[in-house]
Amino acid sequence: MDNKFFQEATNAYIVAYNTAMEQMRNPNAAAQIAMSVTMAYIAAAKAEMRQKEREQNMGLGILSVLAAAAAKRDGQDDGGGSEKK
């Protein structure tokens, strides 16, 4: 999480608080609403980060399988090629 993320979370809190205050005129309720909005924002951002990590890990897994298959194939070609007539 970088500085931009925290700035966006802070902005989400401020906007939610101000909107709730305009509607309700109750600072306690506005703070609770703003905190709920901020927590939802953070949860959504974390879920998005986890999804990106899974996609990257899947890509690395596929690459490692392909590399292992290529190494196995190269090893078989070297040994088997000299025996063929």
Residue pairs with C-beta under 8 A, 6 or more apart in sequence:
1 45
5 45
8 41
9 38
9 41
9 42
9 45
12 37
12 38
12 41
13 34
13 35
13 37
13 38
14 34
16 30
16 33
16 34
16 36
16 37
16 38
17 30
17 31
17 33
17 34
18 30
20 26
20 29
20 30
20 33
20 34
21 27
21 30
24 30
